[in-house]
Amino acid sequence: MRTNTESHEKIAESTESKAPDLDDFTGYEDGASYVVCDKTNANAWIRSDITHSLNN
């Protein structure tokens, strides 16, 4: 017989979404696409062929 040993802890901090700080991102054109990179995490990036401007 298997027993469930998982435990779940309550997280003390708020779970509200926080708006990203646009200064944490940079981008560059790559052919017909635009690549947006997170300056704080080199593994976080997204490539898009559709762009819209963001107003802060």
N, C-alpha and C positions, 0 to 999 in steps of 0.2 A: 504494500500500500504506500502510495506517495503522499507526502504532506507538503502543503504550500508554505514555504519559508520566506516568501517575499514580505518586506515591510514597506510601508508608505509613510513618509514623514511630511508634515505640513511645512510649507515654505513660509518663512516669516516675512519676507519682503513682498512688496506689492507686485501683482501680476499685470498691472496696467501697461499697455504698449507705450513706449516712449518714441517720439519722432526722432529719426536719425539726424545727426549733425551733418549738414551737407559739406562742411569742411573736411570731413573724414573720407571723402570720395574724390577720385580723379578719373579722367577718361581720355581716350584717344581714338582716332579713326583708324580702322584696319580694313582697307579696301572699301566695300560698300557697307560695312558694319561699323558700329560704335561700341567700344568696350568700356565698361564702367568698372573701376577697381576700388576696393576698400583699402585705404591707406594703412589701416591698423591690422589687416590680415591679408597677406599676400595670396592666400588660397581662395579668397572671396572675390569673385568677379562675375560679370555677366556680359554676354555679347548680344547685341540687338541690331536689327536692320530697320527698326522703327524707333524714332526718338521724339520726345516731347520735352519742352522746357519746363523746369520746375521753378516756382517762385517761392522764395523763402519768406 
